Amino acid sequence: MTGSETPSGQWPEQLTELLAAYPDTEIFEVLLSDINARLRGKWVSRSNIGKVFNGGLKLPLTTLSFDIWGRDPLGWMFDGGDVDGICNPDVRTLAPVPWLERPTAQVLLSLNDVGGRPCEYDPRSIVRQLSERFSQHGLTPVLATELEFFLFRKECDARGRPVHSQTGHGGEDLIGGQTYGIEAMQDVSEFMHGVRDACQAQNLPVDTLITEAAASQYEINLYHQPDPLLAADQGLLLQRAIKGVASRHGMRASFMAKPFGDQAGNGMHVHCSLIDKDSRNTFANDTDEGNELLRQAIAGCLATMSDSMLLFAPHLNSYRRLSPENHAPTAPTWGYDNRTVAIRVPADNHKAMRLEHRVAGADASPHLVIAAIIAGMLYGIENKLEAPVPVVGDAYKQFKPQLPGSWPDALGKFSGSAFIRDYLGAEFQRVYTATKQQEIDEFNKHITPLEYQSYL
C-alpha cells in the first residue's frame, strides 16, 4: 500500500472534500490506464463509491493488456484463468469532470492481484517501483511532459481522413500553423480557456499553451513534479482533458503521431532532473555543462534507447513521425541546447540543470515513456556509464538513422532486451510483446487502398 491508497473500511478525506465542493455529483468514472494508455474502467454511482475505496471493486487483470481495439491478447489470457484483480483508487487523482453535461467525477486506479501484490504489467505500478529503486540511491526524479496535438473538426472527409480546424479563407489547408502565433491562439481562445479551466478544476498544473508548426497543431506543457507517478498521471489526464474539452466544443483532439504524411507529427518531450533528500538538483555543479551524474544518466538513456523504442513509438503510425525533417530523432545522440539530438540539455539556470528526452510520440503512454526514461537513467547511473562527446551542429546530417525504424524491428529489440527484463520486469516484457504482436498481426491482414490502386 502507498500513501495514495486508502485502508480498508475508511472513507478518504479527499473524497469527502470533493463531494462537499461538488454536491451534485452523480457518477464516478473509475479509470484504469492499460498498456496502450487507453482508459478502461466502470461508471460507479455516488452511493457506491465508498465500495471502490474499500477494495470492493474488481476488474480482470487482463484489462491492462488489451490491444488497441480493446481485445484480450489471445495467446496467453487463459493461462492463469483470466482472474480478477483488486482496484486501488489513487485519491490524488480525484477530480470533477467539468466538460461533461451530467455532474461527474473521476479517479485513477491501479490493479493488485487478490493477494495484494501490484500487477506486474500495470504501467502505474512499474513507474512506482522504479521510483522506489531510485529512492534506494537517495534520489528522486523530477519530471514534466510537453504534449503536442492536433485540433480537428468533428467530422472526417469522404476517405476517413481528419479535417483541419485551422484553414484559409476559402477553406483550404494552411501551409503552416503559425508557430508561437498569438493571433492563431486567439482564434481558438474559447477552447484553450476551456482546457485551462478544466485543468484548474482537476489540479493539473498547466505551464504554457502555444501553437505549433503544422496547421491545427498545438502544444500544452505541464509544470515539473518531484514524483514520477504523479507526473505520468498528469500527462495522461491532460490528454483526457484536452480531448474532453475539444468534444464539448464540437471538435476532435488527436495525439496521433503522424496524421498527415507531409506535415509535422505530434511528440511528447519529457524534461527530467534528479534531486537528493534535501531537494538539491544532483545534476548541477554551477557550470553550463552539469556534472558526471548528468552524463551517466544521459549515457544510460542512449544505451537503452533502441531497446525502449517500442514504448516511445508503440504503434504502426508512430514510425511515420520518425524522420529528420520533423524534429524527430532517428539516432541516439545528445547535446547542449541542440534540438536536432535525441537528448537535449536545455540552456537554463544552473539550478534547473536537466535533460530533455525528445524521442517519444504523443501517442505513447505517458507512464511507459516515463518508466523507460527513468529506467534508462538508472541503468546509466548504476553502471557508471560514460556519455559520448556531445553533438555540435546538425545531428541529422552527422548520424545516419540507428534507432529501430519500423514497428517489427522495435518489437524485436524490446522482446529480447535484458534491460527491459531487469528494469521493467519480465512479465511486463512478455505481456507487452504479446499485445503488440497481436496488433502487428491484425494490420498485416488488411489490404490498404493504395495497394488496390497500385496493383489491382
C-alpha positions as CSV (number, residue, x, y, z in Angstrom):
1,M,0.0,0.0,0.0
2,T,1.2,3.5,-0.8
3,G,0.4,6.9,0.7
4,S,-2.1,7.5,-2.0
5,E,-4.2,4.4,-1.2
6,T,-6.9,4.1,1.4
7,P,-7.0,1.5,4.2
8,S,-10.0,-0.9,4.1
9,G,-13.1,0.5,5.9
10,Q,-12.1,4.1,5.7
11,W,-13.6,6.9,3.7
12,P,-10.8,9.2,2.5
13,E,-10.9,12.8,3.5
14,Q,-10.2,13.9,-0.1
15,L,-13.5,12.2,-1.2
16,T,-15.4,13.9,1.5
17,E,-13.9,17.3,0.4
18,L,-14.8,16.6,-3.3
19,L,-18.4,15.8,-2.5
20,A,-18.7,18.8,-0.3
21,A,-17.4,21.0,-3.1
22,Y,-19.4,19.3,-5.8
23,P,-22.6,18.1,-4.0
24,D,-24.5,17.4,-7.3
25,T,-22.0,14.7,-8.3
26,E,-24.0,11.7,-9.7
27,I,-21.4,9.4,-11.2
28,F,-17.7,8.5,-10.7
29,E,-15.7,7.3,-13.7
30,V,-13.1,4.9,-12.2
31,L,-10.3,4.8,-14.7
32,L,-7.6,2.2,-15.4
33,S,-4.9,3.1,-17.9
34,D,-4.0,0.0,-19.9
35,I,-0.6,-0.6,-21.6
36,N,-1.8,1.4,-24.7
37,A,-2.8,4.3,-22.4
38,R,-6.5,3.7,-23.2
39,L,-8.7,4.4,-20.2
40,R,-10.8,1.3,-19.1
41,G,-13.0,1.0,-16.1
42,K,-16.6,1.5,-14.9
43,W,-19.1,4.1,-14.0
44,V,-19.9,3.9,-10.3
45,S,-22.9,5.6,-8.7
46,R,-22.2,8.1,-6.0
47,S,-23.9,5.8,-3.4
48,N,-21.4,3.0,-4.2
49,I,-18.1,5.0,-4.5
50,G,-17.2,4.0,-0.9
51,K,-17.0,0.4,-2.0
52,V,-14.3,1.4,-4.5
53,F,-12.2,2.9,-1.8
54,N,-12.6,-0.1,0.5
55,G,-11.3,-2.6,-2.0
56,G,-14.7,-3.8,-3.3
57,L,-14.2,-3.1,-7.0
58,K,-12.6,-5.8,-9.2
59,L,-11.5,-5.9,-12.8
60,P,-9.8,-8.7,-14.8
61,L,-6.1,-8.3,-14.7
62,T,-6.1,-8.8,-18.5
63,T,-7.9,-5.4,-18.7
64,L,-4.4,-3.9,-18.5
65,S,-3.2,-5.8,-21.5
66,F,-5.9,-5.1,-24.1
67,D,-4.8,-4.3,-27.6
68,I,-5.6,-1.0,-29.2
69,W,-9.1,-2.3,-30.2
70,G,-9.9,-3.5,-26.6
71,R,-9.3,-7.2,-27.3
72,D,-7.7,-9.7,-25.0
73,P,-4.2,-11.0,-26.0
74,L,-5.4,-14.4,-27.2
75,G,-2.1,-16.2,-26.8
76,W,-2.0,-16.2,-23.1
77,M,-5.1,-14.7,-21.5
78,F,-6.5,-18.1,-20.3
79,D,-3.2,-19.4,-19.0
80,G,-4.0,-18.2,-15.5
81,G,-7.7,-18.5,-15.7
82,D,-8.3,-14.8,-16.6
83,V,-8.5,-13.9,-12.9
84,D,-9.7,-10.7,-11.3
85,G,-7.6,-8.0,-9.7
86,I,-8.4,-5.6,-6.9
87,C,-8.8,-2.0,-7.9
88,N,-6.9,0.6,-5.8
89,P,-8.0,4.2,-6.4
90,D,-5.4,7.0,-6.1
91,V,-7.0,9.8,-4.0
92,R,-4.6,12.3,-5.6
93,T,-6.5,11.9,-8.9
94,L,-10.0,12.5,-7.5
95,A,-11.4,15.4,-9.5
96,P,-14.6,16.7,-11.2
97,V,-15.0,16.2,-14.9
98,P,-16.2,19.7,-15.9
99,W,-16.6,19.1,-19.7
100,L,-19.4,16.5,-19.2
101,E,-23.1,17.5,-19.2
102,R,-24.0,15.5,-16.1
103,P,-22.2,16.1,-12.8
104,T,-19.4,13.6,-12.9
105,A,-16.1,12.9,-11.0
106,Q,-13.1,10.7,-11.8
107,V,-10.4,8.8,-10.1
108,L,-7.4,6.7,-11.5
109,L,-6.9,3.1,-10.4
110,S,-4.1,0.6,-10.1
111,L,-4.6,-3.1,-10.1
112,N,-3.3,-5.6,-7.5
113,D,-3.8,-9.3,-7.5
114,V,-6.0,-10.9,-4.9
115,G,-3.0,-11.4,-2.7
116,G,-2.4,-7.6,-2.6
117,R,0.7,-7.6,-4.9
118,P,0.8,-5.0,-7.6
119,C,0.1,-6.3,-11.1
120,E,3.4,-6.6,-12.8
121,Y,2.2,-5.1,-16.1
122,D,0.3,-2.2,-14.6
123,P,2.0,0.9,-16.0
124,R,1.4,2.8,-12.8
125,S,2.9,0.1,-10.7
126,I,6.0,0.0,-13.0
127,V,6.6,3.7,-12.5
128,R,6.1,3.4,-8.8
129,Q,8.6,0.6,-8.4
130,L,11.2,2.4,-10.4
131,S,10.7,5.4,-8.1
132,E,11.3,3.2,-5.1
133,R,14.5,1.9,-6.8
134,F,15.7,5.5,-7.2
135,S,15.0,6.2,-3.5
136,Q,17.4,3.5,-2.6
137,H,20.1,5.8,-4.1
138,G,18.7,8.8,-2.2
139,L,17.4,10.3,-5.4
140,T,14.0,11.4,-6.7
141,P,13.3,12.0,-10.5
142,V,11.6,15.3,-11.2
143,L,9.7,15.3,-14.5
144,A,7.4,17.4,-16.7
145,T,5.8,16.5,-20.0
146,E,5.2,18.6,-23.1
147,L,2.3,17.3,-25.3
148,E,1.6,18.2,-29.0
149,F,-1.8,17.5,-30.5
150,F,-4.0,18.4,-33.5
151,L,-7.4,20.0,-33.2
152,F,-9.6,18.7,-35.9
153,R,-13.2,19.2,-36.9
154,K,-15.5,16.6,-35.6
155,E,-16.3,15.0,-39.0
156,C,-13.8,13.3,-41.3
157,D,-13.7,13.7,-45.1
158,A,-15.1,11.1,-47.5
159,R,-12.0,9.0,-47.3
160,G,-12.0,8.9,-43.5
161,R,-9.1,11.4,-43.1
162,P,-9.2,14.2,-40.4
163,V,-10.2,17.7,-41.4
164,H,-8.3,20.7,-40.2
165,S,-9.9,23.2,-37.9
166,Q,-7.4,25.9,-38.9
167,T,-7.9,26.7,-42.6
168,G,-7.6,29.5,-45.1
169,H,-10.3,31.9,-46.1
170,G,-11.6,29.5,-48.8
171,G,-11.4,26.5,-46.5
172,E,-8.1,25.3,-47.9
173,D,-5.4,23.8,-45.8
174,L,-2.8,26.2,-44.5
175,I,0.9,25.7,-45.2
176,G,1.8,26.1,-41.6
177,G,0.3,26.6,-38.1
178,Q,2.0,29.9,-37.2
179,T,4.3,28.6,-34.6
180,Y,4.1,30.6,-31.4
181,G,1.4,32.8,-33.2
182,I,-0.6,34.9,-30.7
183,E,-3.4,35.6,-33.3
184,A,-3.6,31.9,-34.1
185,M,-4.1,31.3,-30.3
186,Q,-6.8,33.9,-30.2
187,D,-8.7,32.0,-32.9
188,V,-9.1,29.0,-30.5
189,S,-9.2,31.1,-27.3
190,E,-12.5,29.6,-26.1
191,F,-11.1,26.1,-26.5
192,M,-7.8,27.0,-24.8
193,H,-9.6,28.7,-21.9
194,G,-11.8,25.7,-21.6
195,V,-8.7,23.5,-21.2
196,R,-7.2,25.9,-18.7
197,D,-10.4,25.9,-16.6
198,A,-10.7,22.1,-16.8
199,C,-7.1,21.7,-15.7
200,Q,-7.6,24.1,-12.8
201,A,-10.6,22.1,-11.6
202,Q,-8.6,18.9,-11.9
203,N,-5.4,20.2,-10.3
204,L,-3.4,19.7,-13.4
205,P,-0.5,22.3,-13.3
206,V,-0.5,23.7,-16.9
207,D,2.5,25.8,-17.7
208,T,2.3,27.1,-21.3
209,L,0.0,26.8,-24.2
210,I,1.2,27.5,-27.8
211,T,0.5,27.0,-31.5
212,E,2.9,24.5,-33.2
213,A,4.4,24.0,-36.6
214,A,1.6,22.4,-38.5
215,A,-1.9,23.7,-39.2
216,S,-4.3,22.9,-36.4
217,Q,-1.4,21.8,-34.2
218,Y,-0.9,23.0,-30.6
219,E,1.2,22.2,-27.6
220,I,0.4,22.3,-23.9
221,N,3.1,21.8,-21.2
222,L,2.9,20.8,-17.5
223,Y,5.0,22.0,-14.6
224,H,7.6,19.6,-13.3
225,Q,6.7,17.3,-10.4
226,P,9.1,15.6,-7.9
227,D,7.1,12.4,-8.3
228,P,7.3,10.3,-11.5
229,L,3.9,8.6,-10.9
230,L,2.2,12.0,-10.4
231,A,3.9,13.4,-13.5
232,A,2.8,10.5,-15.6
233,D,-0.8,10.6,-14.2
234,Q,-0.9,14.3,-15.0
235,G,0.3,13.7,-18.6
236,L,-2.4,11.1,-19.1
237,L,-5.1,13.2,-17.5
238,L,-4.1,16.3,-19.5
239,Q,-4.6,14.3,-22.7
240,R,-8.1,13.3,-21.4
241,A,-9.0,16.8,-20.5
242,I,-7.9,18.2,-23.9
243,K,-10.0,15.5,-25.7
244,G,-13.0,16.1,-23.5
245,V,-13.0,19.9,-23.9
246,A,-12.5,19.6,-27.6
247,S,-15.5,17.3,-27.9
248,R,-17.5,19.8,-25.8
249,H,-16.6,22.5,-28.4
250,G,-17.6,20.3,-31.3
251,M,-14.1,19.4,-32.3
252,R,-11.7,16.4,-32.1
253,A,-8.3,16.5,-30.4
254,S,-5.9,13.9,-31.6
255,F,-2.5,12.8,-30.2
256,M,-1.9,10.5,-33.3
257,A,1.8,10.6,-34.0
258,K,1.5,11.4,-37.8
259,P,-1.9,12.2,-39.1
260,F,-0.5,13.7,-42.4
261,G,2.4,12.3,-44.3
262,D,3.6,15.8,-45.4
263,Q,3.2,17.7,-42.1
264,A,4.8,17.6,-38.7
265,G,3.9,14.9,-36.2
266,N,3.0,15.0,-32.6
267,G,5.7,14.5,-30.0
268,M,5.9,14.0,-26.2
269,H,9.0,15.6,-24.8
270,V,9.9,14.9,-21.2
271,H,12.1,17.0,-19.0
272,C,13.9,15.3,-16.2
273,S,16.3,16.1,-13.4
274,L,17.2,14.4,-10.1
275,I,17.1,15.8,-6.6
276,D,18.5,14.5,-3.4
277,K,16.9,14.2,0.1
278,D,17.5,18.0,0.6
279,S,15.8,18.8,-2.7
280,R,19.0,19.8,-4.4
281,N,19.5,19.3,-8.1
282,T,22.1,16.5,-8.3
283,F,22.9,17.3,-12.0
284,A,24.0,20.8,-11.1
285,N,27.6,21.9,-10.3
286,D,27.5,25.6,-11.1
287,T,28.6,25.1,-14.7
288,D,26.8,25.2,-18.0
289,E,27.8,21.5,-18.6
290,G,26.5,19.9,-15.4
291,N,28.2,17.1,-13.7
292,E,29.2,13.4,-14.0
293,L,25.8,12.2,-12.7
294,L,24.1,14.0,-15.5
295,R,26.3,12.4,-18.1
296,Q,25.8,9.0,-16.6
297,A,22.1,9.4,-16.8
298,I,22.3,10.6,-20.4
299,A,24.6,7.7,-21.3
300,G,22.1,5.2,-19.8
301,C,19.3,6.7,-21.9
302,L,21.3,6.5,-25.0
303,A,22.4,2.9,-24.3
304,T,18.8,1.7,-23.7
305,M,17.1,3.9,-26.4
306,S,16.8,1.2,-29.0
307,D,15.5,-1.4,-26.6
308,S,12.9,1.1,-25.4
309,M,11.8,2.3,-28.8
310,L,8.6,0.2,-28.7
311,L,7.5,2.3,-25.7
312,F,8.4,5.6,-27.3
313,A,6.8,4.6,-30.6
314,P,4.2,1.9,-29.8
315,H,2.0,1.9,-32.9
316,L,2.3,1.4,-36.7
317,N,1.7,5.1,-37.3
318,S,4.3,6.1,-34.7
319,Y,7.2,5.3,-37.1
320,R,5.9,7.7,-39.8
321,R,6.9,10.6,-37.4
322,L,10.5,9.5,-37.1
323,S,12.1,11.5,-39.9
324,P,14.8,14.2,-39.6
325,E,12.7,17.0,-41.2
326,N,10.1,16.7,-38.4
327,H,12.4,17.2,-35.4
328,A,12.0,13.6,-34.5
329,P,15.3,11.8,-33.5
330,T,16.5,8.8,-35.5
331,A,19.8,8.2,-33.7
332,P,20.8,8.0,-30.0
333,T,22.5,11.4,-29.8
334,W,22.8,14.2,-27.2
335,G,24.0,17.7,-27.0
336,Y,23.7,21.1,-25.2
337,D,20.8,23.3,-26.3
338,N,20.5,21.4,-29.6
339,R,17.1,20.5,-30.9
340,T,18.4,18.0,-33.5
341,V,19.5,15.4,-30.9
342,A,17.5,12.8,-29.1
343,I,18.5,14.1,-25.6
344,R,18.9,17.8,-25.2
345,V,20.4,19.6,-22.2
346,P,18.5,23.0,-22.3
347,A,20.3,26.2,-21.6
348,D,18.9,27.5,-18.3
349,N,19.7,28.5,-14.8
350,H,22.3,26.0,-13.3
351,K,19.8,25.1,-10.6
352,A,17.4,23.9,-13.3
353,M,20.0,21.6,-14.9
354,R,18.1,18.8,-16.6
355,L,17.8,16.6,-19.7
356,E,15.0,16.8,-22.3
357,H,14.1,13.4,-23.8
358,R,12.8,14.1,-27.3
359,V,12.1,10.7,-28.8
360,A,8.5,9.7,-27.8
361,G,5.4,10.5,-29.8
362,A,2.3,11.9,-28.2
363,D,0.6,8.7,-29.0
364,A,2.6,6.8,-26.4
365,S,1.7,6.0,-22.8
366,P,3.0,8.8,-20.5
367,H,3.5,6.1,-17.8
368,L,5.6,3.8,-20.0
369,V,7.5,6.7,-21.6
370,I,8.5,8.0,-18.2
371,A,9.2,4.4,-17.0
372,A,11.6,3.9,-19.9
373,I,13.3,7.2,-19.4
374,I,14.0,6.9,-15.7
375,A,14.9,3.3,-16.1
376,G,17.5,4.3,-18.7
377,M,18.8,7.0,-16.3
378,L,19.0,4.5,-13.5
379,Y,20.8,2.0,-15.8
380,G,23.5,4.6,-16.6
381,I,23.9,5.7,-13.0
382,E,24.1,2.1,-11.6
383,N,26.6,1.1,-14.2
384,K,28.5,4.4,-14.2
385,L,28.3,4.7,-18.0
386,E,30.2,7.4,-19.8
387,A,28.4,9.6,-22.3
388,P,29.9,10.2,-25.8
389,V,31.1,13.6,-26.9
390,P,28.0,15.9,-27.2
391,V,26.9,16.7,-30.7
392,V,27.5,20.2,-32.0
393,G,25.5,21.2,-35.1
394,D,23.0,19.2,-37.1
395,A,22.8,15.7,-35.7
396,Y,20.6,14.6,-38.6
397,K,23.5,15.3,-41.1
398,Q,26.2,13.8,-38.8
399,F,24.4,10.5,-37.9
400,K,22.6,8.0,-40.1
401,P,19.4,6.5,-38.6
402,Q,20.3,4.0,-35.9
403,L,17.1,3.6,-33.8
404,P,14.6,0.9,-34.9
405,G,12.7,2.5,-37.9
406,S,9.8,0.1,-38.0
407,W,7.3,-1.5,-35.7
408,P,8.5,-5.1,-36.1
409,D,12.2,-4.0,-35.6
410,A,11.3,-2.2,-32.4
411,L,9.3,-5.3,-31.2
412,G,12.3,-7.5,-31.8
413,K,14.6,-5.2,-29.8
414,F,12.1,-5.0,-26.9
415,S,11.2,-8.6,-26.7
416,G,14.9,-9.8,-26.4
417,S,16.1,-7.0,-24.2
418,A,17.9,-7.8,-20.9
419,F,17.5,-4.2,-19.9
420,I,13.7,-4.3,-20.3
421,R,13.5,-7.6,-18.4
422,D,15.7,-6.4,-15.5
423,Y,14.3,-2.8,-15.1
424,L,10.7,-3.0,-16.2
425,G,10.1,-6.7,-15.4
426,A,10.0,-10.0,-17.3
427,E,6.2,-10.3,-17.0
428,F,5.6,-6.8,-18.4
429,Q,8.0,-7.7,-21.3
430,R,6.1,-10.9,-22.0
431,V,2.6,-9.3,-21.9
432,Y,3.6,-6.1,-23.9
433,T,5.3,-8.3,-26.5
434,A,2.2,-10.5,-26.9
435,T,-0.2,-7.5,-27.2
436,K,2.0,-5.7,-29.8
437,Q,2.5,-8.8,-31.8
438,Q,-1.3,-9.3,-31.9
439,E,-1.7,-5.7,-33.2
440,I,1.0,-6.2,-35.9
441,D,-0.7,-9.4,-37.0
442,E,-4.0,-7.6,-37.3
443,F,-2.6,-4.9,-39.5
444,N,-0.9,-7.5,-41.7
445,K,-4.3,-9.0,-42.5
446,H,-5.6,-5.8,-44.1
447,I,-5.1,-4.6,-47.7
448,T,-4.7,-0.8,-48.0
449,P,-6.5,1.4,-50.6
450,L,-3.1,2.3,-52.1
451,E,-2.4,-1.4,-52.8
452,Y,-5.6,-1.7,-54.7
453,Q,-4.9,1.5,-56.5
454,S,-1.4,0.3,-57.5
455,Y,-1.9,-3.4,-58.2
456,L,-5.5,-4.3,-58.9
